Amino acid sequence: MSYNHHHAGEGPVVLDVGGDVGALVLYTGPGLTGAEIEITRVGHDRDGTHVAVHQRTIGDRHVTAAVYPALRAGSYVLWQPDGRPTTAVDIDGGRVTEARWSDIAV
């Protein structure tokens, strides 16, 4: 399931990584700006956890991304707007994982 919240901010994101908690930065195309992408830990029920896709500035470049600031280490699937799961993304504690929507939404 995906949601749209066009009023959400595009400011900086604080990542809460350390121990067994990591983060995910999911790069998307601009066509997903405003969409909220749900994420679920593999083997767990969907609980509606989702974040918005926004335009972000990293240094001198602009990207479109969803940022999941605090995820327990493990494998996760993200849910496409049509309800299909993506391939799994592995999150390591104490690290920021980067993934591209085009690589996992097959």
N, C-alpha and C positions, 0 to 999 in steps of 0.2 A: 504494500500500500504506500502511496506517496501523498504528501500534503503540500499545500502552498501557503506560505506566510510571507507576503511581500513586505510587511512592516518590520521584519526582524532586522537587526543591525548588521553592519558589515565591518565593525571595528576589530581590534586585535582579539585573539583568542588565547586564554591561559590554558596551558596543557598541564595536567596533573599526573606526571609519570614518575615512577620509582617503585622499587620492590617488584610486586607482581602486577603492576598497573602500567599499561602502555597507552599510546594514542594512535589514531589513524588519520592521515590526511588523504582524502579521496579526491583526485583531480578529475574533473568532468569537462564536458564541452559547455559553452555558454547557453546552449538550449535547455539545460537543466537549472539555470539560475532561478531561484525562488522555490524549487521543488524541495521537499524534505524526504530524505532517503532513510528508510527503516533498516536497522541492523539487529541481528540476533546471533547469540553465541550458538555454535553447532551443538546439537543435542538438547537444547533448551526450547521451550515454547516461545513463540513470538509474543513480545510484551509491548510493542508499540514504540520502543526506543528509536528516536529519529533525530536528525539534525538537518538544517537548511543548507542548501548550496548557495554560495555567495561569490561575488567577485572579490578577490583578495589581492593585496599588494605585497610582494616578497621582493625586498630590495628595490630594484628599478623595473621589475616586470609585474604584469598583472596576470593572475590565473583565476580560474573558476574552480572552487573546491568546497567540499563538505569536510568539516573537522570534528572528529569524535575525540574529545579531550581526555577521557579517562575510561579505558577498557581493561578489564582483567585479562591477563595473558590467556591465549587460547585461539581457537579458530572461529571465525565469524562469517556469516553470509549477509549480504545486503539484498534488499528486495527491490526488484525493478518495478516501474510504475504499473506494469500489467500483472504484477503479483508473482512473477517467476523469481526464484532465488538466483543469485550470482554464484560463480565459483567461490570457494572459501578463501578468506584472507587470514593469514596468521599474524597474531599480535604478540609481541614479546614484551615482558615486563621491563620497565625502565627505558624503553625505546619508542621512537616515533616511526611508525610504518607508513610508507607512502605507496599508494596504488592508483592505477588509472582505470576509470570506469570502462573505457573501451577495451581493456584487457580482461576484465572480470565479468562484464555483462554480456555473456555469449548466449 
